[in-house]
Amino acid sequence: MRELAISLDAEGSRPLYEQIYSYIKHEIQEGQLLPGERLPSSRSLSSSLEVSRSTVDLAYEQLVSEGYLDAVPYKGYYVCRIEGLYSLDSGKVQEKEKREETDSPWDYDLTPNGIDLDSFPYDVWRKLTRNVLLDDKRELFQLGDPRGEWELRETISRYLHQARGVSCRPEQVVLGAGNDYLLMLLSAVLGTGHRVAMESPTYKHAYRIFEQLGFSLTTVPVDAQGMSVEQLEASGADTAYVMPSHQYPLGVVMPIKRRLELLKWASEREDRYLIEDDYDSEFRYKGKPIPALQGSDRNGRVIYLGTFSKSIAPGIRISYLVLPEALVKECGKRLLRFSSTVSRIDQIVLNRFIQEGYFERHLNRMRRIYGRKHDILLGELRRLSGVCRIRGENAGVHLLAEFPGGMPEEKIIRRAEEQRVRVYPLSEYTIGESRERKSGAAVLLGYATLSEQELIEAADRLVRAWGPG
């Protein structure tokens, strides 16, 4: 693991996280940081740079979103192998192509995983952090409740009830630094003797976490209404991981009939559970938000999983579980072995961010920003209506472009790359089955990280890449 000699300008106009992000990105592109090389932990780097851990986390998460780093659970951050970005020449790593405007192989990266960091409320967050530290509460620097600060858990339970229809008490809420940790904690509560069914295609990172934790895994196809309950029954699974409000990556919204079928399946045996990942439910641009599956659960079968990574920033690193009442006592016993993984200061700052109305205003602003970007990209892609069809619209921060005409995935990707636009093949989210789809090849197009003008320019290049002639 190499030390990073980053020089920060605390008085400069660029945010500190952006300076860290730019330095590491440049070192990777210049070949100074090699594929597979491990970076310092966020705790270690924040200590050496004398900045908050959330600042380093924000930089790392953006690099993960853009594909420069790989976050390996319980191990750390590693430099990704980026084919074609640089090549060896006389023992020196150089860029494959020298360009004045950019040192990236893509002019436009339509990643489905990023957020609009330019719109993060830095001033508000800085003010709240300063106010929390001015209170001079020394206990904030001690280890807190392993379940998370009571005040924040109470605030989250009220927010979830109001915004998502989730029915819970603060005692049911458990906080953790990211979904990785919470899934690890859940494995300690449930035990790894369960057989977990994942949707296919699915959020592959969660699949890998379950796999590393030792769970038996199976996949169940997603149809127009979500996970097939008939095939779930046939799979022999006793736990199903689902995203009913906005399935990732297909964007399917599960209707009430399928939800009730899933709940009925889960209630038929005491050892069955549904893990509901409600990762981006805040962003819906038409109609009312889709209520959470947990709100319809009358038998304590749904384990609800949420995060502030999409709604605020990945670097905040605060996610939450809402456990059924039957698991709360068992979780309390198991948590005696764990310490809280989230800074108490960050928890108090987030609590004030929500309680003082900043979170609601931020969400409303981001809905407008993402809604405009969504409409721009959708509108520009209408020029390809004879070539591809768009799915997953009106929610989340990505679209799905399907090519029913038979254009192979490799050709779709290559043509986009020739226009220096990065898109993401749907096949990368498929597990344990053929990558060929009856509905044709498909790619994911994220729009959160690019400006409105950049989206127009990127879409124009995609029209040139995929359009007839």
LINJOWO-V401265 format. One record per backbone hydrogen bond with DSSP energy under -1.0 kcal/mol. NH is the residue of the N-H (numbers start at 0). CO is the residue of the C=O. Records with the same first field share a line. If there is no record, write none. Layout:
BEGIN
NH = CO + CO
END
This chain:
BEGIN
5 = 3
11 = 8
18 = 14
19 = 15
20 = 16
21 = 17
22 = 18
23 = 19
24 = 20
25 = 21
26 = 22
27 = 23
28 = 24
29 = 25
30 = 27
31 = 26
32 = 26
35 = 78
36 = 33
38 = 76
44 = 40
45 = 41
46 = 42
47 = 43
48 = 44
50 = 45
55 = 51
56 = 52
57 = 53
58 = 54
59 = 55
60 = 56
61 = 57
62 = 58
63 = 59
64 = 60
65 = 61
66 = 63
67 = 62
68 = 62
69 = 77
71 = 75
74 = 71
75 = 71
77 = 69
78 = 36
79 = 67
84 = 81
86 = 93
88 = 91
91 = 88
93 = 86
95 = 84
106 = 419
107 = 419
109 = 421
110 = 108
116 = 114
118 = 115
119 = 116
121 = 119
124 = 120
125 = 121
126 = 122
127 = 123
128 = 124
129 = 125
130 = 126
131 = 127
132 = 128
133 = 129
135 = 132
137 = 135
139 = 136
140 = 137
141 = 138
147 = 144
152 = 148
153 = 149
154 = 150
155 = 151
156 = 152
157 = 153
158 = 154
159 = 155
160 = 156
161 = 157
162 = 158
163 = 159
165 = 159
171 = 168
172 = 169
173 = 320
174 = 146
175 = 318
177 = 175
181 = 177
182 = 178
183 = 179
184 = 180
185 = 181
186 = 182
187 = 183
188 = 184
189 = 185
190 = 186
195 = 215
196 = 238
197 = 217
199 = 219
201 = 428
203 = 201
206 = 202
207 = 203
208 = 204
209 = 205
210 = 206
211 = 207
212 = 208
213 = 210
214 = 209
215 = 193
217 = 195
219 = 197
221 = 199
222 = 225
225 = 222
227 = 220
231 = 227
232 = 228
233 = 229
234 = 230
237 = 194
238 = 194
239 = 272
240 = 196
241 = 274
246 = 251
250 = 246
253 = 243
258 = 254
259 = 255
260 = 256
261 = 257
262 = 258
263 = 259
264 = 260
265 = 261
266 = 262
271 = 268
272 = 237
273 = 300
274 = 239
275 = 302
276 = 241
277 = 304
282 = 279
284 = 393
291 = 163
295 = 292
296 = 293
302 = 273
303 = 321
304 = 275
305 = 319
307 = 317
311 = 307
312 = 307
315 = 312
316 = 313
318 = 175
319 = 305
320 = 173
321 = 303
322 = 171
326 = 323
330 = 326
331 = 327
332 = 328
333 = 329
334 = 330
335 = 332
336 = 333
337 = 334
346 = 342
347 = 343
348 = 344
349 = 345
350 = 346
351 = 347
352 = 348
353 = 349
354 = 350
355 = 351
356 = 353
358 = 352
360 = 356
361 = 357
362 = 358
363 = 359
364 = 360
365 = 361
366 = 362
367 = 363
368 = 364
369 = 365
370 = 366
371 = 367
372 = 368
373 = 369
374 = 370
375 = 371
376 = 372
377 = 373
378 = 374
379 = 375
380 = 376
382 = 379
383 = 380
384 = 381
386 = 383
387 = 383
388 = 401
390 = 399
395 = 282
398 = 444
399 = 390
400 = 442
401 = 388
402 = 440
405 = 402
411 = 407
412 = 408
413 = 409
414 = 410
415 = 411
416 = 412
417 = 413
419 = 416
420 = 415
421 = 107
423 = 443
425 = 441
427 = 424
428 = 425
429 = 426
439 = 436
442 = 400
443 = 423
444 = 398
445 = 109
446 = 396
454 = 450
455 = 451
456 = 452
457 = 453
458 = 454
459 = 455
460 = 456
461 = 457
462 = 458
463 = 459
464 = 460
465 = 461
466 = 462
END
